[in-house]
């Protein structure tokens, strides 16, 4: 009887885990820091789906501005690699940290970008 109960509990836990993954949409949380390592508020962050659009700065897929903690969040993304442009005044992330890496589907992905 104990074995059947354990199997039932494990089965229910697996079903709950699978349904939770279906509910979570692919997201990214981007933290922007300056060259000193401090978070930066008010940074305009743009995501592009391909390198050509990124280089030409056209066809922005997603756009947002960092909050007081230097964080911007994007939801309902494709599970792909995005090209990322972060800019505030004369600082940006050109030359490093320009790609997110392939996002994991159904997860909250996290990236930190340095602007200088």
N, C-alpha and C positions, 0 to 999 in steps of 0.2 A: 504494500500500500504506500509506503514511504517513497519507493522508487517512482511509482506512478505520479505522486504529488510533485516530486522534484522535476520530473519530465514535463509536467503541466506548467509549473512555474517557469522553467527555462523556456518553454515554447511561448508562453505569454510575453515574457521579457523580450524575446527575439522579435515577436510581432510588433510590440510597442516601439522597439528601436527602429525597425524598418519603416513603420508609419511615421515616426518622427522625422526620419530622413526625407520622406516624401513631402512633409510639410515645410521643411526649411528650404528656402530658395537659395540659389547660389549667390553669395554676397562677398564683398570685400570691405575691410576696414583698413584705411590708409592713414598712417601717422606720419606727419611731416615734421622734420627736425632741421635746424640750421647747422652751420659748420661747427658750432660749439656744443651741439647735442641737445639744445633746448627746443621744445616744441614750438611751432609757429602757427599762430592764429591768422586767419584771413588769407590763406594761400588758395589760389584758384587751382583746382586739380581737374584735369581732363583725361579721359580714357579714350583710346582709339583702338579699333579692332585690327588694324594692319599698319605696317611700317610706312607705307606710302602716304596714308592719311596723316600719320603722326608727323612725318617730315614736312608735309605741306601744311600742317595744322588746319585740316579741313575734315568735314564729316565726323565731328565729335560724337562718340557713342554715349558717353555719360560725362556730366560736369557737376562740380560742387565746390564748396568753400569750406576750409577747415574751421572747426569750432575753437573755443577757448583752450581746449586741450590739444590742439593741433591735429584733430581727427576729422576725417570725412568718411561717410559710409555710402556704399552703393549696393542696391538690391536688384534682384531679378536679372542677374548677369548670365551670359553664356559661360560654359566651362571651357574657356580658351585663354590664351595668353593675350593680355592687353598691353598696349604701349601707353605709357603714363607721362604726362607733362604736368609738372607742379611749378607754379610761378607766382612770385610776389615781388613787386617793385623790380629791382634789378637782379634778383636772385632766382635761380631755377635749378632743375636737376639734370641739365644737359651734361653729357659725359659720364653718367653713372646712374644706375637705378632707373633705367628707362623702360624696363619690362617687368611685368608682374610675375612671370612664370605661369604655367597653366593652372587655372583655378580648379579646385576640387568641387565637383558638382554636389549640390545639397549641403554645402559647408559654408561656414563663415571664415573666409580666408583673410590673412593679415599680412600687411606689407608696411615697411618703414622706408621713407624716402628722405634723402638729405638734399637740401637746397643750399647753394652757395653762390 
